[in-house]
Amino acid sequence: MTRAVGRFFGHIWGATTKPVSTDEPDSHTEVIAHDVNEIEGELNTKKVILRRTTIDEVEIREDD
């Protein structure tokens, strides 16, 4: 039991102290549109707001 607990905390420690590395090429993301639509209504005498957010992004990757 104590070995399992030690391994658990060892995995947590390793995940928080090791640097993150990815093999993906460098990329740049740019937001080209950000739309928010809101509709107000009432449900069982309570005020309700329906909000829909749409974000359009373009990702540019730098391939080697």
VMD Tcl script that draws the C-alpha trace (Angstrom):
set ca {
  {0.00 0.00 0.00}
  {2.71 2.52 0.90}
  {4.57 1.68 -2.31}
  {1.49 2.56 -4.37}
  {1.14 5.87 -2.51}
  {4.82 6.62 -3.07}
  {4.55 5.88 -6.79}
  {1.47 8.08 -7.01}
  {3.22 11.06 -5.46}
  {6.32 10.30 -7.54}
  {4.27 10.64 -10.72}
  {2.76 13.90 -9.47}
  {6.20 15.25 -8.53}
  {7.67 14.30 -11.91}
  {4.79 15.86 -13.80}
  {5.18 19.17 -11.97}
  {8.97 19.47 -12.10}
  {9.92 18.24 -15.59}
  {9.85 20.76 -18.45}
  {7.15 20.32 -21.06}
  {8.41 19.40 -24.51}
  {6.45 18.82 -27.68}
  {7.49 17.50 -31.04}
  {4.98 19.72 -32.83}
  {6.27 22.54 -35.04}
  {5.99 26.11 -33.79}
  {2.61 27.67 -34.44}
  {0.89 31.02 -34.13}
  {-2.85 31.35 -33.45}
  {-4.77 34.48 -34.37}
  {-8.40 35.25 -33.55}
  {-10.16 36.59 -36.63}
  {-13.72 36.86 -35.30}
  {-15.40 36.87 -31.88}
  {-19.21 36.99 -31.85}
  {-21.47 36.98 -28.77}
  {-25.25 36.57 -29.08}
  {-27.53 36.97 -26.05}
  {-31.22 36.24 -25.66}
  {-33.04 37.13 -22.45}
  {-36.18 35.35 -21.37}
  {-38.14 34.10 -18.40}
  {-38.53 30.57 -17.07}
  {-40.76 29.86 -14.07}
  {-40.71 33.58 -13.16}
  {-36.89 33.63 -13.16}
  {-34.76 35.69 -15.51}
  {-32.79 33.49 -17.94}
  {-30.01 34.58 -20.29}
  {-28.90 32.35 -23.15}
  {-25.46 33.37 -24.36}
  {-23.72 31.85 -27.39}
  {-20.09 32.74 -28.11}
  {-18.38 31.88 -31.38}
  {-14.63 32.32 -31.82}
  {-12.98 31.86 -35.21}
  {-9.23 31.24 -35.11}
  {-6.51 30.68 -37.66}
  {-3.49 28.59 -36.74}
  {-0.31 29.12 -38.74}
  {2.32 26.38 -38.36}
  {5.98 26.85 -39.09}
  {7.05 23.62 -40.80}
  {10.71 22.73 -41.06}
}
mol new
graphics top color blue
foreach p $ca { graphics top sphere $p radius 0.5 }
foreach p [lrange $ca 0 end-1] q [lrange $ca 1 end] { graphics top cylinder $p $q radius 0.2 }
display resetview
